[in-house]
Amino acid sequence: MRGSGEAAPADRGQARRPDRAGAVERDGVAIAWQVHGDGPDTVLLLPTWSILTSRFWKAQLPYLASHHRVVTFDGRGSGRSDRPVGAAAYSDEEFAADTVAVMDATGTASAVLVGLSCGATWAVHVAAGHPDRVRGVFAIAPSCGLRVSQPEREQYPWDARLDTHRGWARYNRWYWLEGGLEDFRRFFFDQMFHEPHSTKQRDDALDWSADVPAQVLVDSTAGRLGLEGARATPLEPLCAQVRCPVTVLHGGDDRVRSARVGARLAELTGGRLVVVEGSGHGLPAREPVLVNQMVHEFVQQVSPPHPSVRALVRAPRRQRRVLYLSSPIGLGHAARDLAIVTALRRARPDLAIDWLAQEPVTRLLAAAGERVHPASTRLASEVAHIDREAGVHDLHAFSAIRRMDEILVHNYMVFDDLVREQHYDLVVGDEAWDVDHFLHENPERKHFAFAWMTDFVGWLPMPDGGPEEARLTADYNEEMLEHRARYPGVRDRSIFVGNPDDIVPGRFGPDLPDIREWTERNFDFIGYVAGVAPDGPARAALRHSLGYRPEHRMCVVTVGGSGVGEALLCRVLDAVPAARKLMPQLRFLVVCGPRIDPASLRPPAGVQVRGYVPGLAQHLAACDLAVVQGGLGTCMELATAGTPFVYIPLRHHFEQAFHVRHRLERYGAGQHLGYEQACDPDLLADVMVRTLAAGSTSRPVETDGAARAARLLSCLC
């Protein structure tokens, strides 16, 4: 056994790192395993065909590990495990023996086995051969070992040279070995994820299978089929030996293996069959909420009961309760949400309001005396993911959120657990993309009023993304439009923070509706939730309270709640000497925020560097100039206060590049500057001084958005 105690590094977009990782060697083949969580019951997520690594369980692992101890391993031929040569090394018996070896190596006396496709076959092997170690088998889309006819596939022999490579004729050893593997992979994953709007699932599968050698797929397929000297044990007799509970979950429109295979396995094992009509072969990725819920409930059913206590309150005695979800990507969400909650409490003093939120939002909420629900500690960090995705003043926002799917699934499941354990009359989601998406995908899980809030509508492609990015953003928009058309009752209110004129012109995509027209039909508009807008005497008093000296002109530099802004802070610091040469009375307050270490910066004379500043809105209202990124919250605070500012949007950030800039230009607020220009210290210094001297030119901003939002929300609870 190798490396049995060390945690493996986190993969990109991973919601949870393993607690332990290692490898067990059996007959000269190393099998890499990971252990997550420390619950009383163990769930063993089996590998599937060697074309995929264990990462295909990414939507299940974080959630299950929050309740149970979860063991995964890369099957031989994939991922971090060895790639033995020859069909005999890939028989069903070898995979079953690997499973037992991993259980031994990880100290797993018994477990619930969960297998997808071929993994279901290996679960049956282990349950039949080691009944004392298997508490239950949860088989998802079983595909191997049972004699169920599928003529559309069987007309093309796998081991013969064919004169066509269309359709399932691509499933052929000679085609793989002679250059057709990439074409087969694309075809196979198109069949596995044939449901509409499955671009991310297909892309993931292509990524995970990118380095699989053709010979490994040939050997693993020949081993499963019992060819080239590989041992082949009929599965039907083994099914009769399974004594533990079995549940079979199969897609009714599985184009890889018919649901008849799942029905046959349930029949032979005396198990329960659940067929999901309209779903395909990749249920763990396409139906993550359903799979997570069913596996968790199955584990609870087959495991010894554990003591638990739950308090309930009769409905007539319950206090009205609101759960507020505030996006951590940009602290502007939290500031406006606090303003709305303050107004909501004035309208409805009887409400108890909890927050489900992440750092750095929780820091702001704690300073305001708000109650952050303890379940918040279980959320995976979206901001940490954004930091990992960011480059030098560069954040491809659409791609970053698209690659955040694993985190979003897990965070939705945390929310789902919470609202099932505790009653809430109203859930408010301020750009809580996970909750909005998965409630539309699983509308039966909604049992509360739900209000959705956003300040932009429509994913937009960056110009250099080309046709592919345009296709992907249009696909995401189309899915949202279909959700809203099919399930209009999921949202009881759709609230747009802004006015119709703030919506960007254009369409959601080719042959899709106009963004503004659709948004006006589907949203209530509240205007902007404004912050501090002091008049002359009040502004002077505010400046004095913040320690600003009358003879100084103060510039506040701030870059939000993530770490992506460090490069911009450095560029501004480079420009400080030139700016102060042009305007000697100029002083700078550089606010690093919660994710950037102030000690990492080397400020010149005239600069004060601070970390997180809870009262940042007051500084933005009191200063003479600000330099910021292109985040809507900060920019609109400045526009509201009438503070001149320079905004430098993150590169490839579609919201800052299009949605925010459109709104700021409508208000005549701020001076736009590209990051490449900001890299020239003299140019940046000149722009800062000229912007300060010109003063504010912005139109007045509405100041009653919080009250409007509160009126819309108060009638829902």
Summary of the structure (lengths in Angstrom):
residues: 717
radius of gyration: 28.5
end to end distance: 57.3
largest distance: 90.4
contacts: 2471
relative contact order: 0.08
helix: 46%
strand: 16%
